[in-house]
Amino acid sequence: MVKTDYGRLLQNTNAAQVPMEGIREKKKRKTKRAILDAAIILFGETGYEQTSMAALASKAGIGKSTIYTYFATKREILIAFCEDELEYVYKEINEQANPDASLVDQLHTIFMAEFRFVTRNKEFGRLFLRESVFPKDLTVEHSHELDSRYIDLLFAIFDKCQQRGELRKDRELLFVAAQFYSLYLVTVSSWYSGRLQTEDDVAEGMRMLFEQAMEGLGPTTISYKEKTDYH
């Protein structure tokens, strides 16, 4: 009777499963990327509402039933873009941002990364910004989750800047984040309206707004209230 070495057989089976699982995961990532790339093109060309899931599947080169194993709705595709945006921003920070740089420099790196991500396709970027800033009911919960991750990223930077005396400690950090994000939106809006023509224009305009926010717009450090109370 031939004795079977079950331990060796199990080990060989497990070893064979690892590359197979790796291949499957790689294929899943490739298919998901194809769907997202198709969405960028079709949402930009024909509009979000006019684009069907069937059209997205066809553009991505997959069957209609397959697309639903990745995304149940078009809104889930938008959420995936939000997640991609965060990953892109984290990557830019790791590669470019200097944790010892000024707050303006760090925020400039983050928001310029966002600008480049969003405007890869101009029309899609317009839709993406609208849905990010004004999410509909079905995506509010997911938006809150993504907002929390985004805010945590900014808060870590703000906290360090407070510790080294660059940012006042009596400021509510959520409102600080909102202030800089609103300035980012103003800059992007100016690019869409044509007041800012190039990426360099956007970078320069954004930095100027951020520096003004840090320095304040008044000619002195005395607040308007203190000034009126004095008189």
Sequence and secondary structure as in RCSB ss.txt:
>XXXX:A:sequence
MVKTDYGRLLQNTNAAQVPMEGIREKKKRKTKRAILDAAIILFGETGYEQTSMAALASKAGIGKSTIYTYFATKR
EILIAFCEDELEYVYKEINEQANPDASLVDQLHTIFMAEFRFVTRNKEFGRLFLRESVFPKDLTVEHSHELDSRY
IDLLFAIFDKCQQRGELRKDRELLFVAAQFYSLYLVTVSSWYSGRLQTEDDVAEGMRMLFEQAMEGLGPTTISYK
EKTDYH
>XXXX:A:secstr
     HHHHHHHHHHHHHHHHHHHHHHHHHHHHHHHHHHHHHHHHH TTT  HHHHHHHHTS HHHHTTT SSHH
HHHHHHHHHHHHHHHHHHHHH  TTS HHHHHHHHHHHHHHHHTTSHHHHHHHHHHHHS  HHHHHHHHHHHHHH
HHHHHHHHHHHHHTTSS TTS HHHHHHHHHHHHHHHHHHHHHTSS SHHHHHHHHHHHHHHHHH SSSSSS HH
HHHHH 
